[in-house]
């Protein structure tokens, strides 16, 4: 039995991680158990280090997982721009 249906190419491309810098604040889709959504980038590399802004817990996430969980990169605050 030959497979006659044509399988279309995948329309959904994997999300590319937007450029991040140390000190950026990001918002993830699901809250941390402490209730916080905002995280500060503390390490860049194959894994991205994040620190919860509510409870100061630190985690490491692979880039692909962070790209899926990332909801927004928050704009810099005015006091950070003045420094």
C-alpha positions as CSV (number, residue, x, y, z in Angstrom):
1,X,0.0,0.0,0.0
2,X,1.6,3.2,-1.2
3,X,1.2,6.5,0.7
4,X,-0.4,8.8,-1.8
5,X,-1.1,11.9,0.3
6,X,1.3,14.7,0.1
7,X,2.5,15.9,3.5
8,X,2.7,19.7,3.4
9,X,5.9,21.3,4.8
10,X,5.7,22.6,8.3
11,X,4.2,26.1,8.3
12,X,5.2,26.9,11.8
13,X,8.8,27.7,12.2
14,X,10.4,27.4,15.6
15,X,10.5,30.7,17.5
16,X,13.9,32.4,17.4
17,X,14.9,33.9,20.7
18,X,15.0,37.6,20.4
19,X,18.3,39.3,21.3
20,X,18.7,39.5,25.1
21,X,21.2,41.4,27.1
22,X,22.3,41.0,30.7
23,X,19.9,42.9,33.0
24,X,16.9,42.7,30.6
25,X,13.5,42.0,32.3
26,X,11.3,39.4,30.6
27,X,7.8,38.2,31.3
28,X,7.0,34.5,31.0
29,X,3.6,33.0,30.1
30,X,3.1,31.1,33.4
31,X,3.7,32.5,36.9
32,X,6.4,31.2,39.2
33,X,5.0,29.4,42.3
34,X,5.6,32.6,44.3
35,X,3.2,34.4,41.9
36,X,5.7,36.5,39.9
37,X,5.8,36.7,36.1
38,X,8.8,39.0,35.7
39,X,12.4,37.7,35.5
40,X,15.8,39.4,35.1
41,X,18.4,37.9,32.7
42,X,21.5,37.1,34.7
43,X,23.4,34.7,32.4
44,X,23.7,34.3,28.6
45,X,25.0,31.3,26.8
46,X,23.5,27.9,25.7
47,X,21.3,28.2,28.8
48,X,19.8,31.5,29.9
49,X,20.0,32.3,33.6
50,X,16.9,34.1,35.0
51,X,16.3,35.5,38.5
52,X,12.7,35.9,39.7
53,X,12.0,39.6,40.6
54,X,9.5,38.5,43.3
55,X,11.4,35.9,45.3
56,X,15.0,36.2,43.9
57,X,15.0,32.5,42.9
58,X,17.5,31.7,40.1
59,X,16.9,29.2,37.3
60,X,18.6,28.1,34.1
61,X,16.5,27.5,30.9
62,X,17.7,26.2,27.6
63,X,17.2,28.8,24.8
64,X,14.5,26.8,23.0
65,X,12.4,26.4,26.1
66,X,12.8,30.1,27.0
67,X,11.7,31.0,23.4
68,X,8.5,29.0,23.9
69,X,7.8,30.4,27.4
70,X,8.6,34.0,26.7
71,X,5.7,36.4,26.5
72,X,7.4,39.8,26.4
73,X,10.6,41.7,26.9
74,X,9.7,44.6,29.2
75,X,10.9,48.0,28.2
76,X,13.7,49.5,30.2
77,X,12.7,51.8,33.1
78,X,13.6,55.5,33.0
79,X,16.0,55.2,35.9
80,X,18.0,52.6,34.1
81,X,18.3,54.8,31.0
82,X,19.6,57.7,33.2
83,X,22.5,55.7,34.6
